[in-house]
Amino acid sequence: MSKPLVAIVGRPNVGKSTFFNKITGQKLSIVEDTPGVTRDRLYADCEWCGKPFTLIDTGGIEIKSTDEMWTHIKKQAEIAIETAQVIIFFCDAKTGLTASDYDVATMLRRSGKPIVLAVNKLDNYKEEVLFDFYELGLGTPIGISAEQAKGLGDLLDEVCANFPQGDVEEDGERLKIAIVGKPNAGKSSLTNKLLGYDRTIVSSIAGTTRDAIDTPIEVDGKKYTIIDTAGIRKKRSVEDGVEYYSVLRSLGAIRRADVCLIVIDASEGITEQDVKIAGYVHEQGKPSVIVMNKWDKIEKDTHTINEFEKKLQVDLAFMDYFKSIYISAQTGKRANKVFDLCNEVYENASKRITTGLLNDIVNDAIRATEPPAKNGRRLKIYYAVQDGTCPPTFIFFVNNSDLMHFSYKRYLENKLRSTFGFEGTPIRLFTREKNEDNE
């Protein structure tokens, strides 16, 4: 069986995200004294006493609120509860038992799942503080302080005691796909379409997605992790602290992804911010696909795609290796082809060229176009090797690195691309001097 799922549930501001970050050892979830900061489900793999499990952080639940955002948050929490094998119900020792706690407890009882009751913020342990929480009828409350890491072992012992019996089967390697772009480009809609269900909140309100959210999925026998990210706005437009950290998480998601889907709103056309996001993906050496979304909103004729492609080629001249696809995440048109493109660009980024074949191509390129010279000295390329993949990285051993003009390096890159493909991925070329030229 797969790893047990453990959902952390409770009303807002009871310290769920602090606990999540403490257990995972990473700041995967935003911690701030603002209700509603955690809006979507966050997943992280953990282990306690040799028992692996997946922890799910959820947004604070306001059962009786009719506000659209709180309704979305509640829906996300309900999905986490539905999929979890064990639920940790968080309450707050400082504020004591509240009407909202009773409401959440009633919702949790209906799930029929094992519930471990955690009373957080018990920084100075006093057993009598826990007495009121017996009224929830959810068994013995466990007092903890997530901030001070007190009582967490006892809590995790109780959680693990409720795991289903059976062997845990580790997941194989998954291709991590980060979906990035400006706010309202349709990233969450694309995420939901690829997954086949509403994994993330979709709203016309900019900034709805605030965390980088990982979701595992299997398609045609291949395993993936889809990472939906917060919209990346211009630096001067990022004002509040929550959005600032959301953008950092989006940039972090790019760094840890295997492939990036750069989502652009086709109805707006490619903008300066789209180019900056693509530039960051390029700088990180990530294979990518340009996803022109909302294609259903474009009035089209037989030349429309060609016109868009020409515009992309101009604006993305620094990454002219790009692969593009024109889709509608809302209707699902061509969205099913996204996985094929992700596999293709990742395979290209993972290509390894034998040293013999590589040098045959380099020698052909040198014979076709003589290397540049400066001050009477001509560049000599002795040989080349591939130093790594993802992105493909090549080292050229030369007599003098200063003689490798940018234009000639670009010429060599184009020669490698025309021979070996490498569509959808950057490649890196470096020079290293070799003391074999004494002229």
C-alpha positions as CSV (number, residue, x, y, z in Angstrom):
1,M,0.0,0.0,0.0
2,S,1.1,3.7,-0.4
3,K,2.2,6.0,2.4
4,P,-0.6,6.9,4.8
5,L,-2.0,10.4,4.4
6,V,-2.3,12.5,7.6
7,A,-4.4,15.6,7.4
8,I,-3.9,18.6,9.8
9,V,-7.3,20.2,10.4
10,G,-8.6,23.0,12.6
11,R,-10.0,26.5,12.7
12,P,-7.7,29.5,11.7
13,N,-4.7,30.5,13.7
14,V,-4.3,27.4,15.8
15,G,-0.7,26.7,14.6
16,K,-1.3,24.0,12.0
17,S,1.3,25.5,9.6
18,T,3.9,25.9,12.4
19,F,3.5,22.3,13.2
20,F,3.7,21.3,9.5
21,N,6.9,23.3,9.0
22,K,8.4,21.9,12.2
23,I,7.8,18.3,11.3
24,T,8.8,18.6,7.7
25,G,11.9,20.7,8.6
26,Q,11.1,23.1,5.8
27,K,9.2,26.3,5.4
28,L,6.8,24.8,3.0
29,S,3.8,26.6,4.5
30,I,3.4,30.3,5.2
31,V,3.2,31.1,8.9
32,E,1.7,34.5,9.6
33,D,-0.9,35.9,12.0
34,T,-3.4,36.5,9.3
35,P,-6.4,34.2,8.9
36,G,-6.6,32.5,5.6
37,V,-2.9,32.6,4.7
38,T,-2.8,28.8,4.0
39,R,-5.6,28.3,1.4
40,D,-4.7,25.1,-0.5
41,R,-3.5,21.7,0.7
42,L,0.2,21.3,1.1
43,Y,1.8,17.9,1.0
44,A,5.2,16.7,2.4
45,D,6.7,13.3,2.9
46,C,7.8,12.6,6.5
47,E,9.0,9.7,8.7
48,W,8.6,9.0,12.4
49,C,10.3,6.0,14.1
50,G,10.8,4.3,10.8
51,K,7.2,4.8,9.6
52,P,6.9,7.0,6.5
53,F,3.8,9.0,5.9
54,T,2.6,12.1,3.9
55,L,1.5,15.1,5.9
56,I,-1.2,17.4,4.5
57,D,-1.5,21.0,5.8
58,T,-4.9,22.6,5.2
59,G,-6.4,26.1,5.5
60,G,-8.2,27.1,8.7
61,I,-11.9,26.1,8.5
62,E,-14.7,28.6,9.1
63,I,-17.7,26.3,9.0
64,K,-20.4,29.0,9.1
65,S,-18.8,31.7,6.9
66,T,-20.5,32.3,3.5
67,D,-17.5,34.3,2.1
68,E,-16.3,32.9,-1.2
69,M,-12.7,32.4,-0.1
70,W,-13.6,30.7,3.2
71,T,-15.9,28.4,1.2
72,H,-13.1,27.4,-1.1
73,I,-10.7,26.8,1.9
74,K,-13.3,24.6,3.5
75,K,-13.7,22.6,0.3
76,Q,-10.0,22.0,0.1
77,A,-9.9,20.8,3.7
78,E,-12.9,18.5,3.0
79,I,-10.9,16.9,0.2
80,A,-7.9,16.4,2.5
81,I,-10.1,14.8,5.1
82,E,-11.7,12.5,2.6
83,T,-8.3,11.2,1.3
84,A,-6.5,11.0,4.6
85,Q,-6.1,7.8,6.7
86,V,-5.6,9.8,10.0
87,I,-6.7,13.3,11.0
88,I,-4.9,15.6,13.5
89,F,-7.4,18.0,14.9
90,F,-5.7,21.2,16.1
91,C,-7.1,23.3,18.9
92,D,-5.6,26.3,20.7
93,A,-4.8,26.1,24.4
94,K,-4.5,29.9,24.7
95,T,-7.9,30.8,23.4
96,G,-9.5,27.7,24.8
97,L,-12.4,25.7,23.5
98,T,-14.6,27.7,21.0
99,A,-17.8,27.3,19.1
100,S,-15.8,26.9,15.9
101,D,-13.9,24.0,17.5
102,Y,-17.3,22.2,18.1
103,D,-18.3,22.9,14.5
104,V,-15.1,21.4,13.1
105,A,-15.3,18.4,15.5
106,T,-18.8,17.7,14.3
107,M,-17.6,17.7,10.6
108,L,-14.7,15.4,11.5
109,R,-16.8,12.8,13.2
110,R,-18.8,12.4,10.1
111,S,-15.7,11.3,8.3
112,G,-15.4,8.1,10.4
113,K,-11.6,8.5,10.3
114,P,-9.3,8.1,13.3
115,I,-8.9,11.5,14.9
116,V,-5.9,12.6,17.1
117,L,-6.8,15.7,19.1
118,A,-3.8,18.1,19.5
119,V,-4.1,21.1,21.8
120,N,-1.4,23.5,20.6
121,K,0.3,26.5,22.2
122,L,0.6,24.8,25.6
123,D,4.0,26.4,26.1
124,N,3.9,25.8,29.9
125,Y,2.4,22.4,30.4
126,K,-0.6,22.4,32.7
127,E,-2.8,19.3,32.5
128,E,-5.9,21.1,33.8
129,V,-5.9,23.3,30.6
130,L,-6.7,20.1,28.6
131,F,-9.7,19.1,30.7
132,D,-12.2,21.3,28.7
133,F,-11.2,19.6,25.4
134,Y,-12.5,16.3,26.6
135,E,-16.0,17.8,25.9
136,L,-15.3,17.4,22.1
137,G,-15.7,13.6,22.6
138,L,-12.6,12.8,20.5
139,G,-10.6,11.0,23.1
140,T,-7.6,12.1,25.1
141,P,-6.3,15.5,24.1
142,I,-2.5,15.7,23.6
143,G,-0.9,18.9,24.7
144,I,1.9,20.3,22.5
145,S,3.8,23.4,21.6
146,A,4.6,23.4,17.9
147,E,6.6,26.6,18.3
148,Q,8.8,25.1,21.0
149,A,8.7,21.5,19.6
150,K,7.2,20.2,22.9
151,G,5.1,17.1,22.9
152,L,5.5,16.4,19.2
153,G,6.9,12.9,19.7
154,D,3.9,11.8,21.8
155,L,1.5,13.3,19.1
156,L,3.3,11.5,16.3
157,D,3.4,8.2,18.3
158,E,-0.4,8.4,18.5
159,V,-0.8,9.3,14.8
160,C,1.4,6.3,13.7
161,A,-0.6,4.0,16.0
162,N,-3.6,4.7,13.9
163,F,-2.0,3.8,10.5
164,P,-3.5,1.0,8.5
165,Q,-1.6,-2.2,8.8
166,G,0.5,-3.3,5.8
167,D,3.7,-2.8,4.0
168,V,4.5,0.7,2.6
169,E,5.5,0.8,-1.0
170,E,7.8,3.7,-2.0
171,D,6.9,5.7,-5.0
172,G,9.3,5.5,-8.0
173,E,10.9,8.5,-9.5
174,R,8.4,11.2,-10.4
175,L,8.8,13.9,-13.0
176,K,8.3,17.2,-11.2
177,I,6.3,19.7,-13.3
178,A,6.1,23.3,-12.1
179,I,3.3,25.4,-13.5
180,V,4.4,29.1,-13.5
181,G,3.3,32.4,-14.8
182,K,1.6,35.7,-14.0
183,P,-1.5,35.9,-11.8
184,N,-4.7,34.9,-13.6
185,A,-2.9,33.2,-16.5
186,G,-4.8,30.0,-15.8
187,K,-2.2,28.1,-13.9
188,S,-4.6,26.6,-11.4
189,S,-7.2,25.8,-14.1
190,L,-4.5,23.9,-16.0
191,T,-3.5,22.1,-12.8
192,N,-7.0,21.0,-12.2
193,K,-7.5,20.0,-15.8
194,L,-4.3,17.9,-15.8
195,L,-5.3,16.2,-12.5
196,G,-8.9,15.7,-13.5
197,Y,-10.4,17.2,-10.4
198,D,-10.3,20.5,-8.5
199,R,-7.0,20.3,-6.6
200,T,-6.5,24.1,-6.3
201,I,-8.8,27.1,-5.9
202,V,-9.7,28.7,-9.2
203,S,-10.9,32.3,-8.9
204,S,-10.7,35.6,-10.9
205,I,-9.2,37.1,-7.7
206,A,-5.5,37.8,-8.3
207,G,-3.3,36.0,-5.7
208,T,-5.8,33.2,-4.9
209,T,-3.0,30.6,-5.1
210,R,-0.4,31.6,-2.5
211,D,1.6,28.4,-1.9
212,A,3.5,26.1,-4.2
213,I,1.3,23.0,-4.1
214,D,2.6,19.5,-4.9
215,T,0.2,16.8,-6.1
216,P,1.2,13.3,-7.3
217,I,-0.5,11.8,-10.3
218,E,0.0,8.9,-12.6
219,V,-0.8,9.1,-16.3
220,D,-0.4,6.2,-18.8
221,G,1.8,4.4,-16.3
222,K,4.1,7.4,-15.8
223,K,4.4,9.1,-12.4
224,Y,4.4,12.9,-12.1
225,T,4.2,15.6,-9.4
226,I,2.3,18.7,-10.5
227,I,3.4,21.8,-8.7
228,D,0.9,24.7,-8.9
229,T,2.5,28.0,-8.0
230,A,1.5,31.5,-7.0
231,G,1.4,34.1,-9.8
232,I,4.6,36.0,-10.1
233,R,4.0,39.7,-10.4
234,K,6.5,42.5,-11.1
235,K,8.7,43.2,-8.1
236,R,7.3,46.7,-7.5
237,S,3.8,45.3,-7.4
238,V,4.5,42.8,-4.6
239,E,3.5,44.7,-1.5
240,D,2.4,42.5,1.4
241,G,4.6,40.0,3.2
242,V,2.3,37.1,2.3
243,E,2.6,37.7,-1.4
244,Y,6.4,38.2,-1.1
245,Y,6.9,34.8,0.4
246,S,4.4,33.3,-2.1
247,V,6.6,34.6,-5.0
248,L,9.7,33.2,-3.3
249,R,8.0,29.8,-3.1
250,S,7.1,30.0,-6.8
251,L,10.8,30.7,-7.7
252,G,11.8,27.9,-5.4
253,A,9.4,25.6,-7.2
254,I,11.1,26.4,-10.5
255,R,14.5,25.5,-9.0
256,R,13.3,22.1,-7.8
257,A,11.2,21.3,-10.8
258,D,12.3,18.9,-13.6
259,V,10.2,20.7,-16.2
260,C,8.4,24.1,-16.2
261,L,5.2,25.0,-17.9
262,I,5.3,28.7,-18.5
263,V,1.6,29.7,-18.8
264,I,0.8,32.8,-20.8
265,D,-2.6,34.4,-21.2
266,A,-3.0,34.3,-25.0
267,S,-5.9,36.9,-24.8
268,E,-3.4,39.4,-23.4
269,G,-0.4,38.3,-25.5
270,I,3.1,37.9,-24.2
271,T,4.0,40.7,-21.8
272,E,7.2,42.0,-20.3
273,Q,6.5,40.0,-17.1
274,D,6.0,36.8,-19.1
275,V,9.4,37.3,-20.6
276,K,11.0,37.8,-17.2
277,I,9.5,34.6,-15.9
278,A,10.7,32.7,-18.9
279,G,14.1,34.3,-18.4
280,Y,14.3,33.0,-14.9
281,V,13.4,29.5,-16.0
282,H,16.1,29.7,-18.7
283,E,18.7,31.0,-16.1
284,Q,17.9,28.0,-13.9
285,G,18.6,25.7,-16.8
286,K,15.2,24.1,-16.7
287,P,13.5,22.4,-19.8
288,S,10.2,24.2,-20.4
289,V,7.1,24.4,-22.5
290,I,5.4,27.7,-23.4
291,V,1.7,27.1,-22.8
292,M,-0.4,29.7,-24.5
293,N,-3.6,29.4,-22.5
294,K,-7.1,30.8,-23.1
295,W,-6.8,30.0,-26.8
296,D,-10.5,29.7,-27.0
297,K,-10.8,33.4,-26.5
298,I,-8.8,34.3,-29.5
299,E,-10.4,35.2,-32.9
300,K,-8.4,33.0,-35.2
301,D,-7.7,32.5,-38.9
302,T,-5.2,30.2,-40.7
303,H,-2.3,32.6,-39.8
304,T,-3.0,33.3,-36.2
305,I,-0.7,30.7,-34.7
306,N,2.2,31.7,-37.0
307,E,1.8,35.3,-35.9
308,F,1.9,34.3,-32.3
309,E,5.0,32.1,-32.9
310,K,6.8,35.0,-34.6
311,K,6.1,37.2,-31.7
312,L,7.4,34.5,-29.3
313,Q,10.5,34.1,-31.4
314,V,11.2,37.8,-31.1
315,D,10.4,38.2,-27.4
316,L,12.1,34.9,-26.4
317,A,15.1,35.2,-28.6
318,F,17.3,34.3,-25.7
319,M,15.6,30.9,-25.5
320,D,14.9,30.2,-29.2
321,Y,14.8,26.5,-28.3
322,F,11.4,26.9,-26.8
323,K,8.5,24.4,-27.4
324,S,5.0,25.8,-27.4
325,I,1.5,24.6,-27.3
326,Y,-1.8,26.5,-27.6
327,I,-4.6,25.2,-25.3
328,S,-7.7,26.1,-23.3
329,A,-7.4,24.9,-19.7
330,Q,-11.1,25.8,-19.3
331,T,-12.4,23.7,-22.1
332,G,-9.5,21.2,-22.0
333,K,-8.7,21.6,-25.7
334,R,-5.2,20.1,-26.3
335,A,-4.4,20.1,-22.6
336,N,-4.0,16.3,-22.8
337,K,-0.9,16.8,-25.0
338,V,1.0,18.7,-22.2
339,F,2.3,15.6,-20.6
340,D,3.8,14.4,-23.9
341,L,5.6,17.6,-24.4
342,C,6.9,17.5,-20.8
343,N,8.3,14.1,-21.4
344,E,9.9,15.2,-24.7
345,V,11.7,18.2,-23.3
346,Y,12.9,16.3,-20.2
347,E,14.2,13.5,-22.4
348,N,16.1,16.1,-24.4
349,A,17.5,17.7,-21.3
350,S,18.6,14.3,-20.2
351,K,20.4,13.4,-23.4
352,R,24.0,12.2,-23.2
353,I,26.2,12.4,-26.2
354,T,29.3,10.1,-26.5
355,T,32.6,11.9,-26.6
356,G,33.5,10.4,-30.0
357,L,30.3,11.6,-31.7
358,L,30.5,14.9,-30.0
359,N,34.0,15.6,-31.3
360,D,33.1,14.5,-34.8
361,I,30.4,17.2,-34.9
362,V,32.7,19.8,-33.3
363,N,35.4,19.1,-35.9
364,D,32.8,19.4,-38.7
365,A,31.8,22.7,-37.3
366,I,35.4,23.9,-37.1
367,R,36.1,22.9,-40.7
368,A,32.9,24.6,-41.9
369,T,33.6,27.9,-40.0
370,E,37.1,28.7,-38.8
371,P,37.4,29.7,-35.2
372,P,38.0,33.4,-34.5
373,A,41.4,35.1,-34.0
374,K,42.5,38.1,-32.0
375,N,45.8,39.9,-32.0
376,G,47.4,37.3,-34.3
377,R,46.3,34.3,-32.2
378,R,43.6,32.0,-33.3
379,L,41.3,30.0,-31.1
380,K,42.1,26.3,-31.0
381,I,39.6,23.8,-29.8
382,Y,41.4,20.6,-28.9
383,Y,38.3,18.5,-27.9
384,A,35.0,18.6,-26.1
385,V,33.2,16.5,-23.5
386,Q,29.8,16.4,-22.1
387,D,30.0,17.3,-18.4
388,G,26.4,16.8,-17.3
389,T,22.7,16.7,-18.1
390,C,19.6,18.7,-17.1
391,P,20.7,21.0,-18.7
392,P,23.1,19.3,-21.1
393,T,26.5,20.9,-20.3
394,F,29.6,20.7,-22.5
395,I,33.2,21.7,-21.9
396,F,35.4,22.8,-24.7
397,F,39.2,22.5,-24.1
398,V,40.9,25.4,-25.8
399,N,44.2,27.2,-26.0
400,N,42.7,30.5,-24.7
401,S,39.3,31.1,-23.3
402,D,39.4,34.8,-24.2
403,L,39.5,33.9,-27.9
404,M,36.1,32.1,-27.7
405,H,33.9,34.9,-28.9
406,F,30.2,34.9,-27.9
407,S,29.1,34.6,-31.6
408,Y,31.3,31.5,-32.1
409,K,30.0,29.9,-29.0
410,R,26.5,30.6,-30.2
411,Y,27.5,29.0,-33.6
412,L,28.7,25.9,-31.8
413,E,25.5,25.7,-29.7
414,N,23.4,26.0,-32.9
415,K,25.5,23.2,-34.5
416,L,24.8,20.9,-31.5
417,R,21.1,21.7,-31.5
418,S,20.7,21.1,-35.2
419,T,22.5,17.7,-34.8
420,F,21.1,16.4,-31.5
421,G,17.8,18.2,-31.1
422,F,17.7,19.6,-27.6
423,E,14.3,21.2,-28.3
424,G,12.8,22.7,-25.2
425,T,15.9,22.7,-23.1
426,P,18.8,25.2,-22.6
427,I,22.3,23.9,-23.0
428,R,25.5,25.2,-21.4
429,L,28.9,25.6,-23.1
430,F,32.0,26.3,-21.1
431,T,35.7,26.6,-22.0
432,R,38.7,25.3,-20.2
433,E,42.2,26.2,-21.1
434,K,44.7,23.4,-21.9
435,N,48.4,24.2,-22.1
436,E,49.1,22.7,-25.4
437,D,49.6,25.9,-27.4
438,N,52.9,27.6,-27.0
439,E,52.7,30.0,-30.0
